[in-house]
Amino acid sequence: MKSLPDTGLFKPVPSRTEAKTDTTSRVARQILDLEAKTRTAKTERLRAARLAQEADAPPAAPPKKTVQKRRKSA
């Protein structure tokens, strides 16, 4: 039995504008994914640095209560 050549007989061929739109969409998604990965890596790096800094710092003393002055009544 003969096999049919792959001529795109049953596959819709996108028009020129559709192909350009698909390319633009694909590139835009790649850029957004790269930015998201970069943002996540930066967040993790900063979180690790903050936790290390908090671990090295002495514990903070509780804030002192302020004493309010009373008004003198005349």
C-alpha positions as CSV (number, residue, x, y, z in Angstrom):
1,M,0.0,0.0,0.0
2,K,1.3,3.4,-0.9
3,S,1.7,6.1,1.8
4,L,0.4,9.5,1.0
5,P,3.1,12.2,0.7
6,D,2.9,14.9,3.4
7,T,1.6,17.7,1.3
8,G,-0.4,19.4,3.9
9,L,-3.6,18.1,2.3
10,F,-5.5,17.8,5.5
11,K,-3.7,20.4,7.5
12,P,-4.9,24.0,7.2
13,V,-2.1,26.2,6.0
14,P,-2.2,29.5,7.9
15,S,-2.4,32.7,6.0
16,R,0.5,35.1,6.0
17,T,-1.0,37.3,8.7
18,E,-1.9,34.3,10.8
19,A,1.6,33.0,10.6
20,K,3.0,36.4,11.6
21,T,0.5,36.7,14.5
22,D,1.4,33.2,15.7
23,T,5.1,34.1,15.6
24,T,4.5,37.3,17.5
25,S,2.4,35.5,20.1
26,R,5.0,32.8,20.6
27,V,7.9,35.3,21.0
28,A,5.8,37.4,23.4
29,R,5.0,34.4,25.5
30,Q,8.7,33.4,25.6
31,I,9.7,36.9,26.7
32,L,7.0,36.9,29.5
33,D,8.1,33.4,30.7
34,L,11.7,34.6,30.8
35,E,10.7,37.7,32.8
36,A,8.6,35.6,35.2
37,K,11.6,33.2,35.8
38,T,13.9,36.1,36.3
39,R,11.5,37.7,38.8
40,T,11.0,34.5,40.7
41,A,14.8,33.9,40.9
42,K,15.3,37.5,42.2
43,T,12.5,37.1,44.8
44,E,14.1,33.8,46.0
45,R,17.5,35.4,46.2
46,L,16.2,38.5,48.1
47,R,14.2,36.3,50.5
48,A,17.2,34.2,51.3
49,A,19.3,37.3,51.9
50,R,16.6,38.8,54.2
51,L,16.3,35.6,56.2
52,A,20.0,35.3,56.6
53,Q,20.2,39.0,57.7
54,E,17.3,38.4,60.2
55,A,19.1,35.3,61.6
56,D,22.3,37.3,62.2
57,A,20.6,40.3,63.8
58,P,19.9,40.4,67.5
59,P,16.2,40.2,68.4
60,A,14.5,43.5,68.6
61,A,13.4,44.9,72.0
62,P,9.7,45.4,72.4
63,P,8.7,49.1,71.8
64,K,8.4,51.2,74.9
65,K,5.0,52.5,75.8
66,T,4.7,56.3,75.7
67,V,3.4,58.1,78.6
68,Q,0.8,60.6,77.8
69,K,0.8,63.9,79.7
70,R,-2.5,64.9,81.4
71,R,-3.9,68.3,80.7
72,K,-4.3,70.5,83.7
73,S,-7.8,71.7,84.2
74,A,-8.1,75.4,85.1
